[in-house]
Amino acid sequence: MPADLILTAIAAALSASAAAGVTEAGKKAIVDAYDGLKSLIKKRLGSDSEAAAALEKLEAKPDSEGRTQTLGEELESAGAASDPELA
């Protein structure tokens, strides 16, 4: 399901940007890609949407399984899976 792919990309970006052994250029590429996805989520779903709020909360605690699940639910509820740009 595409919403799972979006969520996986977000989780991977948050984890990889903090991982040891990733070069500075690699970190910059990950951060740039993540920032682009985050901006697209806010543009397509609204910067005051529940999905955007859940994303902000996940950023504060990137290892939180509960916050990851909440973001997944919000992306699903918002129809992110059917948005071709997000998918």
N, C-alpha and C positions, 0 to 999 in steps of 0.2 A: 504494500500500500504506500503511495507516495508520501503521505504525512509521516510515516515511519522513516522514510528516506531523508526528509527534511530534518526531523528530530535527530537522526543518526549523524547527519552532517554537522548540526549545531553541537552535539555532544563531542564529536571528534575534534572539532575546532577548538572548543574550550579546553579539552584535555591536551591536545597536541601543542597548543601555544604555550602551555606551562611545562611541557615535558623536557627532561634533560636530554642532551644530545642533539637537539634540533638546532640547526644553525640559525644565526640571526636572519639571514635571507629567507630561510624556511619559515621562521616564525612570522616574518613580515608578510609573506605570501598567505599564510594561514589567517592572520589577523585581517588582511585586506579582503580575502574571500569571505570571511565571517562577517565583517562589517558590511559588505555588499548584500549578503543574505539577510542580515538584520534590518538594513535599510529597506530592502524589498518587502520583508514581512510587514514593517510599519507602513510602507506606502500602500501595499495591497490590502492589508487587513485593518489599518488605522493605528496611528501612534498611541491612541488611548484605548485600544482593543484589549480584551482579556489575554489574547495571545502575546501581545507586546509586553504586557505587565508580567506574564508568566516567564517570558524570556529574560526580562530584567532581573527577576527573582532568581532564576537559574544561574545567571551570571554571578550573582552574589555568593551562591553555593553550588558550584558546578558539579560537585560529587553527590549531590542530593538526588536519590532515586525518586523521591516524592515530587520534587520540583520538576524533574525530567518527565515524569508521568503526567503531571499537571499540564506542562507545555504541550505534550502530545495530545492530550484531551482537548486543549484549547485550539490547537491547529486543526484537529479533526472537526470540532464544532464550527470553526470558521470556514470550513470548506477548502482549506489549503491544498488538499489532495487534488482538487479539481481545477486548481489554478495552474495553467501550463507554465507560467514564469517561475513559480515557486517549485513546481515539480521538476 
